[in-house]
């Protein structure tokens, strides 16, 4: 079911996806104003509750998750200061989150990436903790498109129910409409589908 930023209740949803695109006030700092939307307080509470509501932030959604402190670090402009749009190879570093159960650790997937403020940054202490705790969920492979520290493309919270990433898995879920294979060997146009099958399986308790 769709939720509106001004809603004051999550209804009966089992998971939340905060999509990419642009939100009001991004010219100040991406996600900084959207973080104060009435609905975000409900999402924060539900994600931190004993129920651990699964939350996925994609692109601008990832920026909102860092601004709301559901995830550590911050997003700044790409190091080349240009908008980047390309099919991007990612390596799955953590297959134990609510959103990655249907992937294998070390698996490489291809999904579209489209951003201008996609450079993930954090201080060395935070980066070391993310690495040590297995909370780097995705890493850029072959090419770092925005200068993100340690090639980080996506991270999770400690519980693994909240995941944020810059690339767009929702644009790689349907045969014939996702990215073409980058190696000329096999198709990759549904590589993003695992995000959504993972959380469905998590909700019904039928996966790892």
N, C-alpha and C positions, 0 to 999 in steps of 0.2 A: 504494500500500500504506500502511496506517496505521502510524505510528511512535508509541512511548510515551516519555514524558519520561525514564524511567529506562533506556531503551535505550542501549547503548554503541557501536552501529554504525548507519550509515545504510542498510546493505544495498546494493541496486543501484538506488536511486532516481535519477532524472534531474533532479528539482527538488523543492523543499520549500515547502509552504504552512503557515505558522504561523497558525492560525485565531484568530478573535475569541472573545469570551466572557470568562470570568474565570479567572484562575490563582491557585493557592495563594499567599497572602501579599500579594495586591493591596491589602489594607487598610493595609499599610505604605507601599508605593509601587507603582503598577501595573507589573508585569513585573519588579520588582527581585529577587524570589525565583526566579521561573521562569528568569531568566537563568542561574542556577547549576544547572539541571537537567543531568544527565550528557549528554543528547543535544545540548544547546546547544554544547558544546565541539566536537563533531563537525561541527555545522552551521557554526560560525564558521570552523573550519579549511577546510572544503570550499568555503565562499563566498569565502575569501581565497586559495584555491589557484590554480594555473595553469588548472585546469579551470573555475573560476568557476561553481560550482553556482548555478543560479537559485534565489533565495529570495524569497518574498512573505510579508510580515507584514501581517495585516489586524486593525485595531482593537487588541485586546490583543496580537496578534502584532507590530504596529508598536511598541507600548510595549516589548515584549521585545527587539526589534531595537535600539532606542535604548539600553536598559539594557546590552545586550551590546556596544555600541559598533560594531556593524555599520553603524549609521546615526548621524549626529550629532544633537545636540539632546536634548530631553526632552519628556515629556508631563505636564501637570498638569491639575487639575480645570477643567472648563468655566468661563469667566469669569462665567457667571450662576449657577454652583454647583448646577445641576440636570441631571438626566438628559435627554438630547435624543434623540428618535426621529422621523425624518422622511425623506422622499425628498429627496435633495440633488443639485443640479446641480453637476457638476465640469467644469472645462476641462482638457483634456489639454495639458500644456505641453511634454512630452518624449515623442515617439513612437519613440525609439530604444533603450529599455530592453528587456530580455528579456521583460517583461510588458506592453509597450504597442506592439509592432510592428504590430498589426492596427488601430491607431487612427491618426488623422491629427493632427498638431500643430494646436492650436486647436479641435479637435472638442469639443463639449459632450455629456456623457453624464449620465444620471440613475441613481443607485444609492441604496439605503437607507443611512441613517446612524443608528447607535445607540451612544451613549457618554455617559459621565459624566466621564471623565478624558481628554478629547479635545483639549485645548488644546496645540498644538505650540509650543514655545518654544526659542530659542537666542539666543546673544549676536549683536550686530550683525555682527561679523566672520564668524561662521559663516553667518549669513543672506546676507550679501553674497557669500560664496564659493559658496553653493548657487545663487544667482541667476546669478552670472558663469559658473559651470561647467555650467549647464543641468541641474542636479540637482533642481530643483523639478519634479516629475512631474505633480502635480495641484494645482489651485487651486479653492477654493470660489467659486462664482458666484452672484450675486444676494443671498446672505445668508451671513455667516460664523457658523456655528452654535455655535462654542465659543471664539472669541477668538484662534484660532491666528494667530501672527505672519505678516503679509503674506498672509493668506488661504490659507496653505499647507495642503493636504489630504494630500499625499503627496510623498515624496522618494526619491532613489536614492543608492547609493554611486557612487564615481567610475567604476567599471567598468560600471555599469548592470545588473548581474545581481541586485542586492539592491534591492528596492523595498518601502516600507512606506506604508500609508495608513490613515486612520481609517474611512472609509465601507466598506460591505460589497458588493463586486462579486459575490460568490457568491450573493447574494440577488436577482440580476438576470440570470439565465442561462436561464430557461425561460419560454416564451410562456405568458401567462396568470397567472404567479405573481410577476412582478416589479412594479416601481412603474408606476403609470399615467402617461400623458403629462402633464407639468405645464403644457404650453401648449395642450392640446386638439387638437393637429394630428396628431401621429404617436405610435406606440407607442414605449415606451422600456424595456419589461420585459426585454429581453435585452442591455441596454447593457453589462453586466458580463462578457458572454461573451468579449469580446476579450482579457481578461487571460489566459484559459486557452488560447484558440486561439493567441495570441501565443507563449506559452512552448512549446507543442507544436510550432509551426512553427520556433521557435528551436532546439529540440532536434534536429529532423530536418533542419535546415539549409535549409528551404524558404521562408524569408521574406527580408526586406530584408537 
